[in-house]
């Protein structure tokens, strides 16, 4: 069976970039990042069998900086697109295939946050595709992502709601596509990198290559797709876990009240994924602040996130 594309999904700061860099060290695999083809362009330009729609879509993709990093050949894309089914998936695939070909690699893939939202159309378009969903303890993920200036009221609620939605999609997709969808905890990759990579390689149908264990600097095989912006491995070449009570290289550690909200709101899913809940003891003053200030503010963040998700779903 022909080896299909590989997609890496999950939230930012969940280990997607380190995994992409590791897999990019494989001689058969070329992985891109932040092309945003599915969320930005899929279905947005109507029926691509109409040349005018195809040209509008192609022009939009060619304008995007991360797509430009692939050094696409518009003339070749136009020529080859009309040799097959005129679909969005085929157009996206041509960009990726040509990039992998320039690297001398037979297999392509893409890393993108929340690509799990598009599992159904991706698996329908690419029957042999595989998707790896990275998940991280929401307390550590929040802390790694946030800076001291961003510790505003409601932010924990917003981020916890995002985490729960991503986890919900992970469970749903794994149940629907058990042989094509794999959930990987960041903590497991950190603690057992060789075993985890061996299991991932078996899942995607590739032989394990020891060079994958050395997290590479960004080279021609893993070009800079905005790796300096976020979700970056902070201590190259090693992967490193942090706890929610340390600052982990970010601006500020989570407060006890922030941890209390995360655990209260997402505790059941955290336990199901093997994360231990931290005992939290609040003073009477902090307890009152938690009940009458933090909880309402974070609930507002939860509602805001769900409203955004509903608008996105309607747009899709």
C-alpha positions as a LaTeX table, in Angstrom:
\begin{tabular}{lrrr}
\hline
Residue & $x$ (\AA) & $y$ (\AA) & $z$ (\AA) \\
\hline
Unk1 & 0.00 & 0.00 & 0.00 \\
Unk2 & 1.28 & 3.47 & $-0.89$ \\
Unk3 & 2.45 & 5.49 & 2.11 \\
Unk4 & 0.10 & 8.44 & 2.58 \\
Unk5 & 0.67 & 11.89 & 4.05 \\
Unk6 & 1.31 & 12.48 & 7.74 \\
Unk7 & $-0.50$ & 15.20 & 9.68 \\
Unk8 & 0.57 & 16.42 & 13.14 \\
Unk9 & $-2.16$ & 18.18 & 15.11 \\
Unk10 & $-2.95$ & 19.45 & 18.59 \\
Unk11 & $-2.67$ & 22.79 & 20.35 \\
Unk12 & 0.36 & 25.06 & 20.30 \\
Unk13 & 3.02 & 24.23 & 22.89 \\
Unk14 & 1.97 & 20.58 & 22.93 \\
Unk15 & 5.13 & 19.21 & 21.29 \\
Unk16 & 4.11 & 19.34 & 17.63 \\
Unk17 & 7.25 & 21.15 & 16.51 \\
Unk18 & 9.75 & 18.84 & 18.27 \\
Unk19 & 7.95 & 15.83 & 16.78 \\
Unk20 & 7.99 & 17.42 & 13.32 \\
Unk21 & 11.71 & 18.09 & 13.57 \\
Unk22 & 12.33 & 14.50 & 14.66 \\
Unk23 & 10.24 & 13.01 & 11.87 \\
Unk24 & 11.83 & 15.40 & 9.36 \\
Unk25 & 15.15 & 13.68 & 10.15 \\
Unk26 & 13.76 & 10.54 & 8.53 \\
Unk27 & 15.10 & 10.05 & 4.98 \\
Unk28 & 11.60 & 9.36 & 3.65 \\
Unk29 & 9.62 & 12.20 & 5.28 \\
Unk30 & 9.30 & 15.91 & 4.47 \\
Unk31 & 7.08 & 17.84 & 6.88 \\
Unk32 & 5.91 & 21.43 & 6.56 \\
Unk33 & 4.34 & 23.72 & 9.14 \\
Unk34 & 1.67 & 26.41 & 9.20 \\
Unk35 & 0.68 & 26.17 & 5.56 \\
Unk36 & $-2.91$ & 26.62 & 6.82 \\
Unk37 & $-4.26$ & 25.21 & 3.57 \\
Unk38 & $-7.21$ & 23.39 & 5.12 \\
Unk39 & $-8.50$ & 26.11 & 7.47 \\
Unk40 & $-7.74$ & 29.04 & 5.13 \\
Unk41 & $-8.72$ & 27.74 & 1.72 \\
Unk42 & $-10.69$ & 24.48 & 1.87 \\
Unk43 & $-14.11$ & 25.08 & 0.30 \\
Unk44 & $-13.65$ & 28.86 & 0.31 \\
Unk45 & $-13.52$ & 29.41 & $-3.46$ \\
Unk46 & $-16.35$ & 27.22 & $-4.71$ \\
Unk47 & $-16.02$ & 24.43 & $-7.24$ \\
Unk48 & $-12.39$ & 24.24 & $-8.39$ \\
Unk49 & $-13.42$ & 22.55 & $-11.63$ \\
Unk50 & $-14.29$ & 26.10 & $-12.70$ \\
Unk51 & $-10.99$ & 27.64 & $-13.87$ \\
Unk52 & $-11.77$ & 31.07 & $-12.44$ \\
Unk53 & $-12.32$ & 29.56 & $-8.97$ \\
Unk54 & $-9.13$ & 27.55 & $-9.22$ \\
Unk55 & $-7.13$ & 30.63 & $-10.20$ \\
Unk56 & $-8.53$ & 32.68 & $-7.30$ \\
Unk57 & $-7.70$ & 29.92 & $-4.83$ \\
Unk58 & $-4.22$ & 29.36 & $-6.25$ \\
Unk59 & $-3.46$ & 33.08 & $-6.16$ \\
Unk60 & $-4.52$ & 33.28 & $-2.50$ \\
Unk61 & $-2.32$ & 30.33 & $-1.54$ \\
Unk62 & 0.67 & 31.73 & $-3.43$ \\
Unk63 & 0.41 & 35.03 & $-1.52$ \\
Unk64 & 0.81 & 33.39 & 1.90 \\
Unk65 & 4.34 & 33.63 & 3.35 \\
Unk66 & 4.52 & 30.08 & 4.70 \\
Unk67 & 3.41 & 28.68 & 1.36 \\
Unk68 & 6.01 & 30.82 & $-0.38$ \\
Unk69 & 8.62 & 29.10 & 1.81 \\
Unk70 & 7.86 & 25.90 & $-0.13$ \\
Unk71 & 9.11 & 27.63 & $-3.31$ \\
Unk72 & 6.15 & 26.47 & $-5.41$ \\
Unk73 & 6.19 & 26.39 & $-9.21$ \\
Unk74 & 2.82 & 27.90 & $-10.24$ \\
Unk75 & 3.12 & 26.77 & $-13.86$ \\
Unk76 & 3.75 & 23.16 & $-12.83$ \\
Unk77 & 0.91 & 23.26 & $-10.30$ \\
Unk78 & $-1.49$ & 24.56 & $-12.96$ \\
Unk79 & $-0.40$ & 21.91 & $-15.43$ \\
Unk80 & $-0.61$ & 18.96 & $-13.03$ \\
Unk81 & $-3.80$ & 20.07 & $-11.30$ \\
Unk82 & $-5.88$ & 19.55 & $-14.42$ \\
Unk83 & $-4.44$ & 16.05 & $-14.91$ \\
Unk84 & $-6.49$ & 14.72 & $-11.99$ \\
Unk85 & $-9.63$ & 15.41 & $-9.95$ \\
Unk86 & $-10.02$ & 19.21 & $-9.54$ \\
Unk87 & $-10.35$ & 19.19 & $-5.74$ \\
Unk88 & $-8.94$ & 21.24 & $-2.89$ \\
Unk89 & $-7.15$ & 18.21 & $-1.48$ \\
Unk90 & $-5.40$ & 17.61 & $-4.79$ \\
Unk91 & $-4.31$ & 21.25 & $-5.02$ \\
Unk92 & $-2.93$ & 21.18 & $-1.49$ \\
Unk93 & $-1.17$ & 17.89 & $-2.20$ \\
Unk94 & 0.65 & 19.29 & $-5.24$ \\
Unk95 & 2.29 & 22.01 & $-3.13$ \\
Unk96 & 3.40 & 19.43 & $-0.58$ \\
Unk97 & 4.52 & 16.79 & $-3.09$ \\
Unk98 & 6.67 & 19.25 & $-5.01$ \\
Unk99 & 8.31 & 20.43 & $-1.78$ \\
Unk100 & 9.07 & 16.85 & $-0.68$ \\
Unk101 & 10.40 & 16.08 & $-4.15$ \\
Unk102 & 12.87 & 18.96 & $-3.96$ \\
Unk103 & 14.16 & 17.49 & $-0.70$ \\
Unk104 & 14.51 & 14.09 & $-2.33$ \\
Unk105 & 11.90 & 12.52 & $-0.06$ \\
Unk106 & 8.98 & 10.35 & $-1.17$ \\
Unk107 & 6.51 & 11.21 & 1.59 \\
Unk108 & 5.02 & 14.53 & 2.65 \\
Unk109 & 3.19 & 15.79 & 5.71 \\
Unk110 & 2.04 & 18.92 & 7.49 \\
Unk111 & 1.99 & 20.22 & 11.06 \\
Unk112 & $-0.86$ & 22.51 & 12.01 \\
Unk113 & $-2.67$ & 23.32 & 15.23 \\
Unk114 & $-6.26$ & 22.10 & 15.32 \\
Unk115 & $-5.86$ & 20.18 & 12.04 \\
Unk116 & $-7.84$ & 17.54 & 13.94 \\
Unk117 & $-10.94$ & 19.56 & 13.09 \\
Unk118 & $-10.46$ & 18.46 & 9.46 \\
Unk119 & $-9.91$ & 14.76 & 10.06 \\
Unk120 & $-13.03$ & 13.72 & 8.14 \\
Unk121 & $-12.29$ & 15.51 & 4.83 \\
Unk122 & $-8.57$ & 14.72 & 5.10 \\
Unk123 & $-9.12$ & 11.00 & 5.54 \\
Unk124 & $-11.76$ & 11.01 & 2.80 \\
Unk125 & $-9.33$ & 12.72 & 0.41 \\
Unk126 & $-6.24$ & 10.70 & 1.35 \\
Unk127 & $-7.23$ & 7.08 & 2.09 \\
Unk128 & $-3.76$ & 6.19 & 3.42 \\
Unk129 & $-3.16$ & 9.34 & 5.48 \\
Unk130 & $-2.11$ & 9.14 & 9.14 \\
Unk131 & $-2.71$ & 11.78 & 11.82 \\
Unk132 & $-0.75$ & 12.18 & 15.06 \\
Unk133 & $-2.42$ & 14.28 & 17.75 \\
Unk134 & $-0.08$ & 15.76 & 20.36 \\
Unk135 & $-1.55$ & 16.38 & 23.82 \\
Unk136 & 0.08 & 18.00 & 26.84 \\
Unk137 & $-0.96$ & 18.55 & 30.44 \\
Unk138 & $-3.13$ & 21.68 & 30.20 \\
Unk139 & $-1.40$ & 23.27 & 33.19 \\
Unk140 & 2.07 & 22.87 & 31.66 \\
Unk141 & 0.84 & 23.83 & 28.19 \\
Unk142 & $-0.79$ & 27.02 & 29.50 \\
Unk143 & 2.28 & 27.95 & 31.41 \\
Unk144 & 4.63 & 27.35 & 28.48 \\
Unk145 & 2.41 & 29.41 & 26.18 \\
Unk146 & 1.59 & 32.39 & 28.34 \\
Unk147 & 3.73 & 35.38 & 29.26 \\
Unk148 & 3.36 & 37.54 & 32.34 \\
Unk149 & 1.64 & 40.29 & 30.32 \\
Unk150 & $-1.00$ & 37.82 & 29.14 \\
Unk151 & $-2.12$ & 36.66 & 32.59 \\
Unk152 & $-5.43$ & 38.43 & 32.25 \\
Unk153 & $-8.78$ & 37.50 & 33.71 \\
Unk154 & $-10.56$ & 34.77 & 31.77 \\
Unk155 & $-7.45$ & 33.57 & 29.94 \\
Unk156 & $-7.29$ & 30.27 & 31.82 \\
Unk157 & $-10.95$ & 29.62 & 31.01 \\
Unk158 & $-10.34$ & 30.32 & 27.32 \\
Unk159 & $-7.26$ & 28.05 & 27.19 \\
Unk160 & $-8.91$ & 25.25 & 29.17 \\
Unk161 & $-11.92$ & 25.29 & 26.83 \\
Unk162 & $-9.55$ & 25.04 & 23.84 \\
Unk163 & $-7.75$ & 22.12 & 25.47 \\
Unk164 & $-11.02$ & 20.30 & 26.15 \\
Unk165 & $-12.21$ & 20.78 & 22.58 \\
Unk166 & $-8.92$ & 19.43 & 21.21 \\
Unk167 & $-9.08$ & 16.45 & 23.56 \\
Unk168 & $-12.70$ & 15.82 & 22.57 \\
Unk169 & $-11.72$ & 15.79 & 18.89 \\
Unk170 & $-8.83$ & 13.44 & 19.67 \\
Unk171 & $-11.15$ & 10.92 & 21.33 \\
Unk172 & $-13.76$ & 11.24 & 18.59 \\
Unk173 & $-11.26$ & 10.86 & 15.75 \\
Unk174 & $-9.45$ & 7.93 & 17.34 \\
Unk175 & $-12.74$ & 6.10 & 17.77 \\
Unk176 & $-13.77$ & 6.85 & 14.19 \\
Unk177 & $-10.36$ & 6.09 & 12.62 \\
Unk178 & $-8.62$ & 3.69 & 15.01 \\
Unk179 & $-5.96$ & 2.56 & 12.53 \\
Unk180 & $-5.20$ & 6.00 & 11.14 \\
Unk181 & $-5.28$ & 8.28 & 14.19 \\
Unk182 & $-2.85$ & 8.23 & 17.12 \\
Unk183 & $-2.79$ & 10.28 & 20.31 \\
Unk184 & 0.68 & 10.98 & 21.73 \\
Unk185 & 1.30 & 12.67 & 25.05 \\
Unk186 & 4.13 & 15.19 & 25.05 \\
Unk187 & 5.22 & 13.88 & 28.44 \\
Unk188 & 5.58 & 10.37 & 27.05 \\
Unk189 & 7.70 & 11.62 & 24.15 \\
Unk190 & 9.92 & 13.45 & 26.65 \\
Unk191 & 10.25 & 10.53 & 29.08 \\
Unk192 & 10.56 & 7.72 & 26.53 \\
Unk193 & 11.68 & 9.27 & 23.23 \\
Unk194 & 13.09 & 6.16 & 21.58 \\
Unk195 & 10.17 & 3.90 & 22.48 \\
Unk196 & 7.65 & 6.58 & 21.51 \\
Unk197 & 9.32 & 7.26 & 18.17 \\
Unk198 & 9.52 & 3.52 & 17.45 \\
Unk199 & 5.78 & 3.27 & 18.07 \\
Unk200 & 5.08 & 6.31 & 15.91 \\
Unk201 & 7.21 & 4.89 & 13.10 \\
Unk202 & 5.32 & 1.60 & 13.28 \\
Unk203 & 2.05 & 3.54 & 13.16 \\
Unk204 & 3.04 & 5.50 & 10.04 \\
Unk205 & 4.66 & 2.48 & 8.40 \\
Unk206 & 8.27 & 3.64 & 8.41 \\
Unk207 & 11.42 & 2.08 & 9.84 \\
Unk208 & 12.82 & 3.74 & 12.95 \\
Unk209 & 15.98 & 5.77 & 12.26 \\
Unk210 & 18.25 & 6.49 & 15.28 \\
Unk211 & 19.08 & 9.97 & 13.93 \\
Unk212 & 15.51 & 10.97 & 14.78 \\
Unk213 & 16.46 & 10.93 & 18.47 \\
Unk214 & 18.70 & 13.96 & 18.03 \\
Unk215 & 16.42 & 16.95 & 17.76 \\
Unk216 & 17.96 & 18.77 & 14.80 \\
Unk217 & 18.63 & 22.42 & 14.36 \\
Unk218 & 16.40 & 23.91 & 11.67 \\
Unk219 & 18.01 & 22.79 & 8.40 \\
Unk220 & 16.94 & 22.48 & 4.81 \\
Unk221 & 15.03 & 19.36 & 5.83 \\
Unk222 & 13.06 & 21.30 & 8.45 \\
Unk223 & 13.01 & 24.88 & 7.23 \\
Unk224 & 11.89 & 27.78 & 9.39 \\
Unk225 & 8.12 & 27.75 & 9.22 \\
Unk226 & 7.87 & 30.33 & 12.01 \\
Unk227 & 9.53 & 28.09 & 14.58 \\
Unk228 & 10.77 & 31.17 & 16.40 \\
Unk229 & 7.17 & 32.31 & 17.05 \\
Unk230 & 5.80 & 29.66 & 19.37 \\
Unk231 & 5.55 & 25.92 & 20.05 \\
Unk232 & 9.31 & 25.79 & 19.79 \\
Unk233 & 11.57 & 23.42 & 21.69 \\
Unk234 & 13.06 & 25.79 & 24.26 \\
Unk235 & 16.09 & 23.70 & 25.16 \\
Unk236 & 17.50 & 22.28 & 21.95 \\
Unk237 & 18.55 & 19.59 & 21.39 \\
Unk238 & 16.77 & 18.04 & 24.34 \\
Unk239 & 13.06 & 17.79 & 25.00 \\
Unk240 & 12.23 & 18.93 & 28.50 \\
Unk241 & 9.11 & 18.75 & 30.61 \\
Unk242 & 8.03 & 21.43 & 33.07 \\
Unk243 & 5.57 & 21.38 & 35.90 \\
Unk244 & 2.74 & 23.82 & 36.46 \\
Unk245 & 4.40 & 25.21 & 39.55 \\
Unk246 & 7.63 & 26.26 & 37.81 \\
Unk247 & 7.99 & 28.98 & 35.25 \\
Unk248 & 9.33 & 26.64 & 32.53 \\
Unk249 & 10.96 & 29.51 & 30.68 \\
Unk250 & 7.76 & 31.53 & 30.39 \\
Unk251 & 6.94 & 34.81 & 32.04 \\
Unk252 & 5.12 & 33.58 & 35.14 \\
Unk253 & 4.10 & 30.37 & 36.87 \\
Unk254 & 0.43 & 29.48 & 37.16 \\
Unk255 & $-1.18$ & 30.66 & 40.35 \\
Unk256 & $-2.95$ & 28.23 & 42.66 \\
Unk257 & $-6.27$ & 29.74 & 41.63 \\
Unk258 & $-5.47$ & 29.21 & 37.94 \\
Unk259 & $-4.53$ & 25.60 & 38.59 \\
Unk260 & $-7.70$ & 25.15 & 40.68 \\
Unk261 & $-9.89$ & 26.31 & 37.80 \\
Unk262 & $-8.13$ & 24.13 & 35.23 \\
Unk263 & $-8.47$ & 21.07 & 37.42 \\
Unk264 & $-12.08$ & 21.79 & 38.35 \\
Unk265 & $-13.11$ & 22.31 & 34.75 \\
Unk266 & $-10.98$ & 19.69 & 32.98 \\
Unk267 & $-10.09$ & 17.28 & 35.78 \\
Unk268 & $-12.03$ & 14.29 & 34.47 \\
Unk269 & $-10.34$ & 14.42 & 31.07 \\
Unk270 & $-6.97$ & 15.07 & 32.66 \\
Unk271 & $-7.29$ & 11.94 & 34.78 \\
Unk272 & $-8.45$ & 9.91 & 31.78 \\
Unk273 & $-5.26$ & 10.90 & 29.98 \\
Unk274 & $-3.07$ & 9.95 & 32.93 \\
Unk275 & $-2.44$ & 13.38 & 34.42 \\
Unk276 & $-2.39$ & 13.68 & 38.20 \\
Unk277 & $-4.38$ & 16.44 & 39.87 \\
Unk278 & $-2.46$ & 18.66 & 42.26 \\
Unk279 & $-3.85$ & 19.16 & 45.78 \\
Unk280 & $-4.73$ & 22.83 & 46.10 \\
Unk281 & $-5.17$ & 24.60 & 49.44 \\
Unk282 & $-6.52$ & 28.13 & 49.22 \\
Unk283 & $-6.72$ & 30.66 & 52.00 \\
Unk284 & $-10.17$ & 32.06 & 52.78 \\
Unk285 & $-9.24$ & 35.24 & 50.92 \\
Unk286 & $-8.07$ & 33.33 & 47.83 \\
Unk287 & $-11.12$ & 31.08 & 47.98 \\
Unk288 & $-13.41$ & 34.10 & 47.90 \\
Unk289 & $-11.47$ & 35.57 & 44.99 \\
Unk290 & $-11.65$ & 32.22 & 43.20 \\
Unk291 & $-15.43$ & 31.94 & 43.63 \\
Unk292 & $-16.44$ & 35.53 & 42.99 \\
Unk293 & $-13.75$ & 36.83 & 40.62 \\
Unk294 & $-11.82$ & 34.02 & 38.91 \\
Unk295 & $-14.63$ & 31.57 & 38.28 \\
Unk296 & $-17.01$ & 34.07 & 36.59 \\
Unk297 & $-14.16$ & 35.57 & 34.54 \\
Unk298 & $-12.93$ & 32.18 & 33.39 \\
Unk299 & $-16.46$ & 31.01 & 32.60 \\
Unk300 & $-16.71$ & 34.06 & 30.37 \\
Unk301 & $-13.52$ & 32.89 & 28.67 \\
Unk302 & $-15.04$ & 29.44 & 28.16 \\
Unk303 & $-18.20$ & 30.92 & 26.64 \\
Unk304 & $-16.13$ & 33.19 & 24.38 \\
Unk305 & $-14.12$ & 30.25 & 23.09 \\
Unk306 & $-17.24$ & 28.20 & 22.36 \\
Unk307 & $-18.81$ & 31.15 & 20.56 \\
Unk308 & $-15.70$ & 31.46 & 18.40 \\
Unk309 & $-15.78$ & 27.72 & 17.70 \\
Unk310 & $-19.45$ & 27.91 & 16.70 \\
Unk311 & $-18.70$ & 30.73 & 14.25 \\
Unk312 & $-15.81$ & 28.77 & 12.80 \\
Unk313 & $-17.94$ & 25.65 & 12.41 \\
Unk314 & $-20.63$ & 27.67 & 10.64 \\
Unk315 & $-18.01$ & 29.12 & 8.33 \\
Unk316 & $-16.70$ & 25.64 & 7.52 \\
\hline
\end{tabular}
